[in-house]
Amino acid sequence: MIVTTTPTIEGKRVTRYLGVVTGEAILGANVFKDFFAGIRDIVGGRSSAYEKELRKARTIALAEVQQAAAELGANAVIGVDIDYETVGGSGSMLMVSVSGTAVVVE
């Protein structure tokens, strides 16, 4: 399945619009990851623990979008938007939400 942030797919023609599809993933970042991420923020550098969790959440949300699109009979999702948020007390949870339009292309 083609998944793209663009409203069209070069060389393809949208023949049917099947509707908006969404996917969400909320993952907790445990206390130890938070602690070490805080230290890393103080001394500089990247927080690989958070980066890994964000990648995992994005993968889950994109898979949900593709599954929802396939259930509608789509072979592509266009206009994909990916949003990142923190939720819960003091941002203890990471949320990724993905939305797009399920379409049939030829």
Sine and cosine of phi, psi and omega as CSV:
sin_phi,cos_phi,sin_psi,cos_psi,sin_omega,cos_omega
0.00,0.00,0.71,-0.70,0.05,-1.00
-0.99,0.11,0.76,-0.65,0.06,-1.00
-0.79,-0.62,0.84,-0.54,-0.08,-1.00
-0.59,-0.81,0.48,-0.88,0.05,-1.00
-0.99,0.15,-0.21,0.98,-0.04,-1.00
-0.99,0.14,0.39,-0.92,-0.01,-1.00
-0.99,0.17,-0.17,0.99,0.02,-1.00
-0.66,-0.75,0.23,-0.97,0.07,-1.00
-0.85,-0.53,0.88,-0.48,-0.06,-1.00
-0.83,0.56,0.76,-0.65,0.02,-1.00
0.99,0.14,-0.02,1.00,0.01,-1.00
-0.87,-0.50,0.47,-0.88,0.03,-1.00
-0.88,-0.48,0.78,-0.62,0.05,-1.00
-0.96,0.27,0.84,-0.54,0.00,-1.00
-0.97,-0.24,-0.39,0.92,0.04,-1.00
-0.50,-0.87,0.68,-0.74,0.14,-0.99
-0.98,-0.20,0.84,-0.55,-0.11,-0.99
-0.97,-0.25,-0.15,0.99,0.06,-1.00
0.84,-0.55,0.13,-0.99,0.00,-1.00
-0.98,0.20,0.68,-0.73,0.08,-1.00
-0.84,-0.54,0.54,-0.84,-0.03,-1.00
-0.70,-0.71,0.35,-0.94,0.10,-0.99
-0.51,-0.86,0.62,-0.78,0.01,-1.00
-0.71,-0.71,0.52,-0.85,0.11,-0.99
-0.59,-0.81,0.77,-0.64,0.06,-1.00
-0.84,-0.54,0.85,-0.53,-0.03,-1.00
-0.82,-0.58,0.63,-0.78,0.04,-1.00
-1.00,0.06,0.62,-0.78,0.12,-0.99
-0.97,-0.24,0.90,-0.43,-0.14,-0.99
-0.93,0.36,0.18,-0.98,-0.12,-0.99
-0.85,0.53,-0.67,0.75,-0.03,-1.00
-0.92,0.40,-0.65,0.76,0.06,-1.00
-0.88,0.47,-0.68,0.73,0.03,-1.00
-0.87,0.50,-0.70,0.71,-0.02,-1.00
-0.88,0.48,-0.77,0.64,-0.03,-1.00
-0.94,0.35,-0.54,0.84,0.08,-1.00
-0.90,0.43,-0.64,0.77,0.04,-1.00
-0.89,0.46,-0.68,0.73,0.04,-1.00
-0.89,0.45,-0.70,0.71,-0.01,-1.00
-0.89,0.46,-0.62,0.79,0.04,-1.00
-0.89,0.46,-0.60,0.80,-0.01,-1.00
-0.93,0.36,-0.71,0.70,-0.08,-1.00
-1.00,-0.02,-0.09,1.00,0.01,-1.00
0.99,-0.11,0.26,-0.96,0.01,-1.00
0.96,-0.29,-0.03,-1.00,-0.04,-1.00
-0.97,-0.23,0.49,-0.87,0.05,-1.00
-0.99,-0.11,0.99,-0.10,-0.04,-1.00
-0.91,0.41,-0.48,0.88,0.02,-1.00
-0.89,0.46,-0.73,0.68,0.03,-1.00
-0.93,0.38,-0.64,0.77,0.02,-1.00
-0.87,0.49,-0.65,0.76,0.01,-1.00
-0.90,0.43,-0.68,0.73,0.02,-1.00
-0.90,0.43,-0.65,0.76,0.03,-1.00
-0.90,0.44,-0.67,0.74,0.05,-1.00
-0.88,0.48,-0.68,0.73,0.00,-1.00
-0.88,0.47,-0.73,0.68,0.00,-1.00
-0.89,0.45,-0.67,0.74,0.01,-1.00
-0.89,0.45,-0.67,0.74,0.02,-1.00
-0.88,0.48,-0.69,0.72,0.02,-1.00
-0.89,0.45,-0.74,0.68,-0.03,-1.00
-0.90,0.44,-0.66,0.75,0.04,-1.00
-0.91,0.41,-0.61,0.79,0.04,-1.00
-0.90,0.44,-0.62,0.78,0.04,-1.00
-0.90,0.44,-0.64,0.77,0.03,-1.00
-0.89,0.46,-0.72,0.69,0.00,-1.00
-0.90,0.44,-0.65,0.76,0.02,-1.00
-0.90,0.43,-0.71,0.71,0.01,-1.00
-0.88,0.47,-0.65,0.76,0.02,-1.00
-0.91,0.42,-0.69,0.72,0.01,-1.00
-0.88,0.48,-0.63,0.78,0.01,-1.00
-0.90,0.43,-0.42,0.91,0.06,-1.00
-1.00,0.07,-0.14,0.99,-0.02,-1.00
1.00,-0.07,0.25,0.97,-0.02,-1.00
-0.99,0.15,0.40,-0.92,0.14,-0.99
-0.86,-0.51,0.15,0.99,0.05,-1.00
-0.34,-0.94,0.39,-0.92,0.12,-0.99
-0.78,-0.63,0.84,-0.55,-0.03,-1.00
-0.91,-0.41,0.26,-0.97,0.04,-1.00
0.89,0.46,0.56,0.83,-0.06,-1.00
-0.93,0.37,0.71,-0.71,0.06,-1.00
-0.83,-0.55,0.75,-0.67,0.01,-1.00
-0.89,-0.46,0.82,-0.57,0.01,-1.00
-0.86,-0.50,0.60,-0.80,0.02,-1.00
-0.87,-0.49,0.70,-0.72,0.01,-1.00
-0.59,-0.81,0.35,-0.94,0.22,-0.98
-0.95,-0.32,0.63,-0.78,0.00,-1.00
-0.71,-0.70,0.26,-0.97,0.00,-1.00
1.00,0.05,0.13,-0.99,0.00,-1.00
-0.86,0.51,0.79,-0.62,0.00,-1.00
0.79,0.61,0.54,0.84,0.08,-1.00
0.91,0.42,0.62,0.78,-0.08,-1.00
-0.98,0.18,-0.14,0.99,0.01,-1.00
-0.84,-0.54,0.59,-0.81,0.04,-1.00
-0.96,-0.29,0.76,-0.65,0.01,-1.00
-0.84,-0.54,0.72,-0.70,0.12,-0.99
-0.85,-0.52,0.80,-0.60,0.07,-1.00
-0.85,-0.52,0.67,-0.74,-0.04,-1.00
-0.80,-0.61,0.69,-0.73,0.09,-1.00
-0.64,-0.76,0.42,-0.91,0.03,-1.00
-0.18,-0.98,-0.03,-1.00,0.00,-1.00
-0.95,-0.33,0.84,-0.54,0.05,-1.00
-0.98,0.21,0.77,-0.64,-0.03,-1.00
-0.66,-0.75,0.26,-0.96,0.19,-0.98
-0.94,-0.34,0.79,-0.61,0.01,-1.00
-0.86,-0.51,0.47,-0.89,0.08,-1.00
-0.85,-0.52,0.00,0.00,0.00,0.00
